[in-house]
Amino acid sequence: PTRVGDRNEPNPPVCVYDTSGPYTDPSVDIDVRAGLAPLRLAWIEARGDVESLDDISS
């Protein structure tokens, strides 16, 4: 409820989405030094329009 003067007014429900991904999933073993699994890597490589570089170039 929202306090207005000396009375409370109810608030409508609000949808909240969990955008934290696997970081809050207790069944996932997270190593922040290793990063997340490359879930889209095969899809990106299959497009054939990307090139993997050995080092940072920009």
Phi and psi in degrees as a GROMACS rama.xvg file:
@    title "Ramachandran Plot"
@    xaxis  label "Phi"
@    yaxis  label "Psi"
@TYPE xy
-101.901  131.331  THR-2
-84.3839  121.75  ARG-3
-125.242  105.966  VAL-4
63.508  -120.852  GLY-5
-105.523  16.4719  ASP-6
-133.113  161.579  ARG-7
-107.226  136.663  ASN-8
-113.29  132.04  GLU-9
-68.2214  147.21  PRO-10
-103.677  148.428  ASN-11
-71.0253  157.135  PRO-12
-62.0409  149.678  PRO-13
-125.572  129.684  VAL-14
-80.2361  128.449  CYS-15
-122.672  126.713  VAL-16
-99.9214  139.399  TYR-17
-85.5969  105.627  ASP-18
-99.4204  11.7216  THR-19
-79.0883  -7.94924  SER-20
62.291  -142.008  GLY-21
-71.9322  -10.8969  PRO-22
-63.1819  -23.4847  TYR-23
-109.334  8.94701  THR-24
-86.7372  113.664  ASP-25
-65.2967  -16.4671  PRO-26
-88.3033  -2.14047  SER-27
-104.364  131.08  VAL-28
-89.2687  110.997  ASP-29
-99.6467  128.878  ILE-30
-120.35  104.346  ASP-31
-64.6424  -21.3213  VAL-32
-76.9142  -25.9571  ARG-33
-90.5503  -22.8057  ALA-34
82.3887  -176.529  GLY-35
-85.0015  157.911  LEU-36
-63.6423  138.907  ALA-37
-76.9362  74.4012  PRO-38
-61.431  -30.3212  LEU-39
-100.326  3.44222  ARG-40
-56.7139  -48.7408  LEU-41
-61.5508  -40.5765  ALA-42
-64.8737  -42.7825  TRP-43
-65.5752  -45.6798  ILE-44
-65.8734  -34.8175  GLU-45
-66.1707  -23.5976  ALA-46
-65.975  -29.3555  ARG-47
74.6318  16.9059  GLY-48
-119.34  21.9332  ASP-49
-129.722  157.82  VAL-50
-131.735  131.269  GLU-51
-88.4809  127.842  SER-52
-101.313  150.761  LEU-53
-75.4472  -25.0427  ASP-54
-146.363  166.509  ASP-55
-66.6947  133.654  ILE-56
-116.592  -2.7032  SER-57
